[in-house]
Amino acid sequence: MKKCFFCVGRMVGVFLLLLNSCSDNALLEDGINASEREKAERVMLRNANEDETEKYLVQFAEVLSKAVYEREDVRAFLKKESLKQFDKNYDVLYELVKEETINGKSFRDILVSYSSDKIIREIETNVSLLNILVPKIALFKVEPENLNTEDNEIPVAISRDSETSLYLNGKKELSLQKGEVPSFHVFVVNENSRVVAVNEESEMLASTGSTKAKRVRSMNTGTNRKSIIFKSPNFDGGNNSEAVDTRSAWVGSDIVGEKELEAFEYFYTNDGSVNQKALQRDYIYYGITPQKTSGSLNRSISEYISFLEINPKTYFKISDQRDSPSPNKDPYIKEDEIVNMKRELSEAELVDKMWTKGAYEFRFEIVTSTNQHPYIVYIPLRPDEIWDFHIDYEYIHHTFFRHSKHIYKIDPNKFTAKRVNLTPNRISFGKWHLAEESIYRYVTILEEDESIENTYENEYETTRVQMDKFKGDVKVGLGLGKININGGVETEKTETNSIREKKKVIVRRKEASDHLGSVRIYFYDPIIENVLWKGVFHEVYTYNTGIVTFGISVR
């Protein structure tokens, strides 16, 4: 290779989306019980399928690397298609584009010319969601928009169990260790994680998670006509709405607990069956599985807020207490422009010069059916902890008539939300035992301002599970009802499986506090929606007041 593209940055990253799996033999040692054996067998089967898929992905990477090495028009084609962001990522779904023509030949035919029709057909059959990603690597300012299509030394990358392999002209040229990210452009071969492929009869062909969708797009690919379904409307590049609420977010493994991952091994579908995601808390609290349908309460388990995001438009609402004599005033921007004559300023220096001191006091009120007063949690956060400011910077050079200047400007309209990881703080919302408590909890969020304290009374619906589902601390059966003749399990309340009541709750609040919305939490809300790339990324269920988005971890 002429070009040195061995400069790599160490970070947990884009391509290294793999975890080491346990030894299959170790999982099946003598002495493990039946449920553990079944779980081990399921893990073995899934790993075997992943190994088979990886084999075909490697084959495709080798073939594609020959085409992109020799043909500038193929490189230009992939760049153009990635910029369309059909799934709001720089993805090129092979099934959508394989019949597109490039200088008189289809993309598929070009690949066949570097391999064979048999090889390409086998890859198509075994990897329904074959995908080519042109990644954006912000750390090195590597973006699809600035990919130079005249450069024929752009490698094709594929993540494997032990490494990320880079191919050039059909040969493996470089291996990146776990934690290494290239500082140059690559084409990544993988499986698309944002869509599901279905045939004309809507038979599921490939899915790694939720099949909920709002939009279907056709893929006219020969005799086997397929369609794709976006797993979330927020993934649909043809959906321009900014008001879509996905009720889920992608997070790293540091936010998800071991018990939640175990629950997802048993409960991972949306089909109403004994494996539906809604039943995850039954496993976490009671150890119940589709095969072991009763279990005792684990009193060491509790609900925790795992992360939160604050809509930056909220700045104008919660920075209102500026003239109060209280030392706990809301922080606000005191200087929207800073000029420094001598040198550049650090981020910490800019925050100190632009903002007043202090933190916002976010107050969470958790209403349960077992208490007359809500459980109160305070989370103080500084502005720089919850928002990226995107401060504008301008440098004016020194001349004979003037000194050099460093000019900084801040505009709240340009703020974007940060995700605040609260997992290390272990902020608990309390345990949830269905024998004693309603299947609903209510959370109200405020930004507290110093003022007169008033008493408020609110009424809430509290729905309890029928007591025949419990024998002391032991829960009997999955969900709320019995398994029906179709193998389904009730997780929605009905007149027969629950008892509906009203409860009055008294709360004392400071009257000037800013109300940031309320949500209802349901015991049978899922916790984990999806797990991708061997456990590095997790799609978790979220709650959104319209201003505050947060996740819950149960561990």
C-alpha positions as a printed Julia matrix, in Angstrom:
555×3 Matrix{Float64}:
   0.0     0.0     0.0
   1.25    3.45   -0.85
  -0.86    5.37    1.6
  -0.19    5.05    5.31
  -3.54    4.77    7.0
  -2.28    3.15   10.15
  -2.9     6.19   12.37
  -5.58    5.13   14.79
  -7.17    6.73   17.81
  -7.89    4.74   20.95
 -11.5     4.97   22.1
 -14.56    2.81   22.47
 -15.88    3.26   19.0
 -17.78    2.91   15.9
 -16.48   -0.37   14.56
 -15.65   -2.34   17.69
 -19.08   -3.38   18.62
 -18.3    -6.81   20.03
 -18.09   -8.36   23.49
 -16.21  -11.5    24.42
 -18.68  -14.36   24.77
 -18.52  -17.02   27.41
 -17.23  -20.46   26.63
 -20.01  -22.62   25.25
 -18.68  -25.66   27.08
 -18.47  -23.81   30.38
 -22.1   -22.82   30.09
 -23.15  -26.45   29.81
 -21.17  -27.91   32.72
 -22.83  -30.46   34.96
 -24.87  -28.97   37.74
 -26.6   -26.06   36.02
 -30.36  -26.13   36.2
 -32.8   -26.51   33.33
 -33.48  -22.82   32.82
 -29.75  -22.06   32.72
 -29.22  -24.91   30.26
 -31.95  -23.57   27.99
 -30.47  -20.09   28.17
 -27.02  -21.48   27.35
 -28.37  -23.36   24.36
 -30.07  -20.21   23.12
 -26.81  -18.26   23.45
 -24.92  -21.01   21.6
 -27.43  -21.0    18.76
 -27.33  -17.23   18.45
 -23.51  -17.22   18.45
 -23.48  -19.93   15.77
 -25.81  -17.84   13.6
 -23.62  -14.78   14.13
 -20.51  -16.74   13.13
 -22.25  -17.91    9.94
 -23.32  -14.35    9.14
 -19.8   -13.07    9.76
 -18.45  -15.52    7.19
 -20.63  -14.0     4.46
 -19.89  -10.44    5.58
 -16.17  -11.15    5.23
 -16.75  -12.55    1.73
 -18.66   -9.43    0.75
 -15.97   -7.16    2.22
 -13.31   -8.89    0.13
 -15.35   -8.51   -3.06
 -16.35   -4.91   -2.37
 -12.76   -3.94   -1.58
 -11.73   -5.01   -5.08
 -14.47   -2.92   -6.67
 -13.79    0.25   -4.66
 -10.03   -0.1    -5.23
 -10.31   -0.29   -9.02
 -13.38    1.84   -9.76
 -13.8     5.49   -8.87
 -17.41    5.36  -10.08
 -18.21    2.76   -7.41
 -16.66    4.94   -4.71
 -18.65    7.93   -5.98
 -21.82    5.82   -6.07
 -21.45    4.7    -2.44
 -20.71    8.25   -1.32
 -23.78    9.59   -3.14
 -26.08    6.9    -1.73
 -24.78    7.31    1.82
 -25.48   11.05    1.74
 -29.16   10.3     1.1
 -29.33    8.95    4.68
 -32.38    6.83    3.93
 -32.38    5.65    7.57
 -31.0     8.92    9.01
 -27.54    7.39    9.08
 -24.9     7.2     6.35
 -26.04    3.69    5.42
 -26.32    2.1     1.98
 -28.67   -0.9     2.18
 -27.5    -3.34   -0.47
 -30.99   -4.63   -1.32
 -32.16   -1.1    -2.06
 -29.32   -0.21   -4.42
 -28.0    -3.42   -5.97
 -29.92   -2.91   -9.24
 -28.86    0.74   -9.56
 -26.73    1.29  -12.66
 -23.17    2.62  -12.6
 -21.93    3.5   -16.08
 -24.21    0.98  -17.74
 -23.84   -1.93  -15.29
 -25.81   -2.66  -12.14
 -24.01   -2.46   -8.82
 -24.67   -6.19   -8.39
 -23.22   -7.07  -11.79
 -20.08   -5.11  -10.96
 -19.64   -7.13   -7.77
 -20.29  -10.37   -9.66
 -17.47   -9.43  -12.06
 -15.09   -9.44   -9.09
 -16.38  -12.78   -7.75
 -19.17  -14.96   -9.18
 -22.94  -15.03   -9.37
 -22.96  -18.02   -7.0
 -20.98  -16.19   -4.3
 -23.1   -13.04   -4.51
 -26.32  -15.07   -4.46
 -25.2   -16.93   -1.33
 -24.36  -13.66    0.4
 -27.75  -12.16   -0.56
 -29.58  -15.24    0.74
 -27.79  -15.36    4.07
 -27.52  -11.65    4.92
 -30.89  -10.04    4.21
 -29.9    -6.7     5.72
 -26.48   -6.42    4.09
 -25.3    -2.86    4.56
 -22.43   -0.53    3.67
 -21.81    2.32    6.11
 -19.72    5.38    5.28
 -18.99    6.43    8.86
 -18.65    9.86   10.33
 -15.69    9.92   12.75
 -16.01   13.26   14.5
 -12.8    12.86   16.48
 -10.74   13.12   13.29
 -13.19   15.25   11.26
 -13.7    12.34    8.88
 -17.11   12.84    7.28
 -18.9    11.23    4.32
 -19.32   14.68    2.82
 -15.55   15.13    2.46
 -14.72   11.62    1.2
 -12.36   11.97   -1.78
 -13.62    9.59   -4.46
 -10.36    9.95   -6.4
  -8.56    8.12   -3.6
  -8.47    4.4    -4.44
  -6.9     3.4    -1.11
 -10.09    3.61    0.95
 -10.27    0.26    2.78
 -13.35   -1.83    3.52
 -13.77   -2.6     7.23
 -15.61   -5.36    9.05
 -15.94   -5.86   12.82
 -15.12   -9.37   13.99
 -15.07  -11.08   17.39
 -11.43  -10.29   18.12
 -10.6    -7.38   15.82
 -11.68   -5.03   13.08
 -10.26   -6.17    9.73
  -9.47   -3.74    6.91
  -9.41   -4.99    3.31
  -7.84   -3.36    0.27
  -8.15   -4.82   -3.23
  -9.39   -8.15   -1.9
  -6.68   -8.62    0.72
  -6.63   -8.04    4.45
  -4.13   -5.22    4.97
  -4.6    -4.19    8.59
  -6.19   -5.32   11.85
  -7.37   -2.87   14.49
  -7.5    -3.97   18.11
 -10.52   -3.44   20.31
 -10.76    0.23   21.16
  -9.04    1.51   18.02
 -10.74    3.77   15.51
  -9.2     4.73   12.15
  -8.41    8.36   11.44
  -9.25    7.97    7.74
 -12.22    7.13    5.53
 -13.42    3.53    5.33
 -16.42    1.65    3.98
 -17.88   -0.55    6.73
 -19.68   -3.8     5.83
 -22.28   -4.79    8.43
 -25.96   -5.58    8.96
 -28.38   -2.66    9.04
 -29.8    -2.25   12.54
 -32.5     0.31   11.75
 -34.79   -1.66    9.45
 -36.51   -5.03    9.22
 -36.84   -6.89    5.91
 -40.15   -8.59    5.02
 -41.42  -10.33    1.88
 -44.76   -9.79    0.12
 -46.62  -11.94    2.65
 -45.08   -9.87    5.47
 -43.08  -12.88    6.65
 -40.23  -11.76    8.87
 -36.89  -12.37    7.15
 -34.49  -10.56    9.42
 -34.84   -8.69   12.65
 -32.7    -7.94   15.65
 -35.39   -6.26   17.71
 -38.67   -4.39   17.69
 -40.9    -4.66   14.63
 -42.96   -1.6    15.46
 -42.95    0.71   12.48
 -44.81    3.55   10.81
 -43.45    3.28    7.29
 -42.76    0.57    4.71
 -40.51    0.98    1.67
 -40.46   -1.43   -1.26
 -37.34   -3.18   -2.51
 -37.89   -4.43   -6.06
 -35.16   -7.06   -6.17
 -35.9    -9.62   -8.86
 -38.53  -12.26   -8.3
 -38.42  -12.1    -4.52
 -40.01   -8.73   -3.86
 -39.17   -7.43   -0.4
 -39.96   -4.41    1.7
 -38.27   -2.78    4.63
 -39.92   -1.58    7.79
 -38.23    1.07    9.89
 -37.91   -0.06   13.49
 -38.69    3.49   14.58
 -40.22    6.42   12.68
 -37.17    8.39   13.81
 -35.05    6.17   11.56
 -37.07    6.99    8.44
 -35.11    9.44    6.31
 -38.29   10.25    4.4
 -40.01   11.39    7.59
 -39.22   15.08    8.09
 -41.26   15.52   11.25
 -39.31   16.88   14.2
 -42.02   15.93   16.67
 -41.61   12.15   16.58
 -41.31   10.55   20.02
 -39.57    7.18   19.75
 -39.88    6.33   23.47
 -36.47    4.7    23.25
 -32.8     5.64   23.19
 -29.53    3.92   22.36
 -27.13    3.69   25.3
 -23.83    2.01   26.11
 -23.27   -1.04   28.3
 -22.39    1.15   31.29
 -26.05    2.17   31.67
 -27.58   -1.32   31.49
 -27.44   -3.79   34.39
 -26.71   -7.52   34.28
 -30.22   -8.46   35.45
 -31.77   -6.43   32.65
 -29.63   -8.19   30.06
 -30.61  -11.56   31.53
 -34.27  -10.54   31.33
 -33.87   -9.65   27.65
 -32.56  -13.17   26.99
 -36.01  -14.48   27.96
 -38.27  -11.58   27.03
 -37.38   -9.95   23.7
 -40.47   -9.83   21.42
 -43.44   -7.53   20.83
 -45.89  -10.26   19.86
 -47.84  -10.72   23.11
 -46.31  -14.17   23.66
 -44.61  -15.61   26.75
 -41.41  -13.99   25.43
 -42.74  -10.43   25.17
 -40.54   -7.58   26.4
 -43.26   -6.31   28.72
 -42.5    -9.21   31.1
 -38.9    -8.21   31.84
 -39.66   -6.94   35.36
 -41.26  -10.3    36.21
 -37.83  -11.86   35.75
 -35.84   -9.12   37.46
 -38.03   -8.95   40.59
 -39.28  -12.55   40.83
 -36.97  -14.68   38.68
 -39.93  -15.77   36.53
 -39.22  -17.13   33.04
 -41.42  -18.71   30.35
 -40.52  -22.1    31.87
 -40.38  -21.14   35.58
 -43.69  -19.37   36.09
 -43.49  -18.53   39.79
 -40.83  -16.94   41.93
 -40.07  -15.1    45.16
 -39.5   -11.37   45.4
 -35.86  -10.31   45.31
 -35.9    -7.5    47.86
 -32.44   -6.28   46.84
 -33.81   -5.04   43.49
 -34.75   -1.38   43.05
 -35.63    1.11   40.31
 -33.01    3.72   39.41
 -32.96    6.68   37.06
 -30.2     5.79   34.6
 -29.84    8.95   32.52
 -31.65   12.12   31.58
 -31.67   14.74   28.85
 -33.02   18.29   29.2
 -34.43   20.03   26.14
 -32.2    23.1    25.64
 -35.23   25.29   24.89
 -35.92   24.9    28.6
 -33.15   27.41   29.33
 -35.58   30.27   28.77
 -38.02   28.71   31.26
 -35.75   27.6    34.08
 -33.32   30.53   34.15
 -36.02   32.87   35.37
 -35.04   33.36   39.02
 -32.34   36.01   38.61
 -33.19   38.77   41.09
 -33.9    36.61   44.1
 -31.88   37.35   47.27
 -31.47   33.6    47.68
 -27.93   32.25   47.12
 -29.52   29.36   45.17
 -30.55   31.43   42.16
 -30.89   29.84   38.74
 -27.69   30.06   36.67
 -28.04   32.21   33.55
 -25.91   33.81   30.85
 -24.5    37.05   32.21
 -22.25   37.83   29.2
 -23.15   36.59   25.72
 -19.9    37.91   24.19
 -16.36   37.69   25.55
 -13.33   39.35   23.97
  -9.84   38.34   25.08
  -6.8    40.18   23.75
  -3.92   37.9    24.71
  -4.76   34.24   24.18
  -7.47   31.68   23.61
  -9.66   30.83   26.6
 -10.36   27.33   27.83
 -13.89   25.98   28.05
 -13.82   26.26   31.84
 -12.72   29.89   31.61
 -15.5    30.68   29.14
 -18.15   29.08   31.35
 -16.87   31.09   34.3
 -16.97   34.38   32.37
 -20.27   33.82   30.55
 -22.42   32.16   33.24
 -23.43   33.02   36.76
 -22.56   30.47   39.43
 -24.87   27.7    40.53
 -26.88   24.72   39.37
 -30.47   23.95   38.47
 -32.33   21.95   41.12
 -34.3    19.26   39.29
 -36.92   17.77   41.6
 -38.47   14.37   40.86
 -41.7    13.5    42.69
 -42.43    9.75   42.57
 -46.03    8.89   43.46
 -46.74    5.32   44.57
 -49.96    3.75   45.84
 -48.41    2.88   49.2
 -47.7     6.43   50.4
 -49.82    9.52   50.93
 -46.89   11.75   50.01
 -44.58   11.41   47.0
 -41.0    10.23   47.34
 -38.77   13.22   46.49
 -35.44   13.05   44.65
 -33.26   16.08   43.89
 -30.74   16.12   41.04
 -28.67   19.34   40.9
 -27.01   19.91   37.52
 -24.94   22.76   36.12
 -25.69   24.18   32.65
 -22.46   22.74   31.21
 -23.48   19.27   32.46
 -26.77   19.23   30.56
 -26.06   21.2    27.37
 -23.42   21.62   24.71
 -23.15   25.37   24.16
 -21.58   25.43   20.65
 -19.86   28.73   21.37
 -18.95   30.7    18.25
 -15.29   31.64   18.01
 -13.62   34.3    15.86
  -9.97   35.31   15.76
  -8.98   38.77   14.51
  -5.32   39.01   13.56
  -2.93   41.64   14.86
  -2.2    44.56   12.51
  -0.3    47.81   12.79
  -3.54   49.52   13.83
  -5.01   46.92   16.23
  -4.23   44.11   18.62
  -5.24   40.52   17.94
  -8.55   39.46   19.47
 -10.24   36.21   20.46
 -14.01   36.71   20.3
 -16.5    34.23   21.79
 -20.3    34.38   21.47
 -22.92   32.2    23.12
 -26.51   31.78   21.9
 -29.01   29.59   23.82
 -30.82   28.86   20.56
 -27.77   26.86   19.45
 -27.61   24.68   22.57
 -28.0    20.91   22.18
 -28.82   18.42   24.91
 -26.23   16.21   26.56
 -27.11   12.79   27.91
 -26.31   12.84   31.62
 -25.31    9.38   32.84
 -26.71    9.01   36.36
 -25.96    5.31   36.78
 -22.93    5.87   39.05
 -25.07    8.04   41.35
 -27.54    5.19   42.03
 -30.52    7.54   42.41
 -33.3     5.21   43.47
 -37.03    5.47   42.74
 -37.63    2.66   45.24
 -38.5    -1.04   45.09
 -41.66   -2.2    43.3
 -43.49   -5.2    44.8
 -46.76   -5.82   42.98
 -48.34   -7.63   45.92
 -48.27   -4.35   47.83
 -48.25   -1.64   45.18
 -50.15   -0.48   42.1
 -48.97   -1.39   38.61
 -48.65    2.38   37.98
 -46.26    4.97   39.31
 -46.36    8.67   38.48
 -43.36   10.98   38.15
 -43.6    14.77   38.15
 -40.5    16.83   37.38
 -39.89   20.44   38.42
 -36.97   22.85   38.5
 -37.24   24.17   42.01
 -37.04   27.9    42.71
 -36.83   29.44   46.17
 -40.26   30.8    47.11
 -43.21   30.31   49.43
 -44.14   26.67   50.0
 -47.72   25.62   49.3
 -49.63   22.37   49.8
 -51.25   20.67   46.81
 -53.58   17.69   46.63
 -53.82   15.5    43.53
 -55.81   12.37   42.71
 -54.28    9.41   40.85
 -55.55    6.12   39.48
 -54.02    3.15   41.29
 -54.57   -0.3    39.81
 -53.59   -3.36   41.83
 -53.09   -6.93   40.64
 -55.6    -9.54   41.81
 -54.23  -11.17   44.96
 -54.6   -14.71   43.57
 -51.41  -13.89   41.64
 -49.47  -13.84   44.93
 -48.76  -16.1    47.87
 -46.9   -13.81   50.22
 -43.73  -12.73   48.43
 -44.23  -15.34   45.71
 -45.72  -14.24   42.38
 -47.6   -16.95   40.5
 -47.65  -16.74   36.71
 -46.4   -14.36   34.05
 -48.0   -10.96   33.59
 -51.46  -10.12   34.87
 -53.59  -13.01   33.61
 -53.38  -16.61   32.51
 -51.66  -17.88   29.39
 -54.34  -18.1    26.69
 -54.88  -20.86   24.12
 -52.65  -19.02   21.63
 -49.76  -18.92   24.07
 -50.21  -15.22   24.79
 -49.87  -13.48   28.16
 -51.91  -10.53   29.43
 -49.86   -7.48   30.38
 -52.65   -4.91   30.03
 -55.07   -4.32   32.89
 -58.67   -5.54   32.56
 -61.69   -5.63   34.86
 -60.96   -9.27   35.69
 -57.21   -9.21   36.3
 -56.9    -6.02   38.37
 -58.59   -3.79   40.93
 -58.94   -0.12   40.05
 -58.96    2.54   42.78
 -58.37    6.27   43.28
 -55.78    7.71   45.62
 -55.25   11.24   46.9
 -51.68   12.41   47.32
 -50.58   15.49   49.25
 -47.4    17.31   48.24
 -45.68   20.49   49.4
 -43.94   22.51   46.67
 -42.36   25.92   46.31
 -44.91   27.88   44.3
 -42.42   29.57   41.93
 -40.95   26.26   40.75
 -41.0    25.54   37.02
 -43.14   22.56   36.06
 -41.34   20.35   33.52
 -44.03   17.75   32.98
 -45.28   14.4    34.28
 -45.23   10.8    33.09
 -46.78    7.52   34.15
 -44.55    4.47   34.59
 -46.13    1.04   34.1
 -44.73   -2.12   35.69
 -45.1    -3.88   32.34
 -43.25   -1.27   30.31
 -40.19   -2.93   28.76
 -36.76   -1.94   30.01
 -34.56   -3.09   27.12
 -36.0    -2.86   23.61
 -33.04   -4.2    21.67
 -29.43   -5.35   21.97
 -27.05   -4.87   19.07
 -23.53   -5.83   18.1
 -23.02   -8.48   20.76
 -24.03   -6.3    23.66
 -22.16   -3.04   23.15
 -25.24   -0.94   22.34
 -28.67   -1.23   23.9
 -31.98    0.34   22.96
 -33.75    1.17   26.21
 -37.29    2.31   26.89
 -37.53    5.99   27.82
 -40.01    8.41   29.36
 -40.49   11.88   27.91
 -42.38   14.77   29.46
 -41.8    16.9    26.36
 -39.0    18.69   28.22
 -37.17   15.97   30.13
 -36.31   12.53   28.75
 -35.07    9.88   31.15
 -34.42    6.16   31.36
 -34.92    3.66   34.16
 -32.64    0.83   35.18
 -33.88   -2.01   37.39
 -31.09   -3.79   39.23
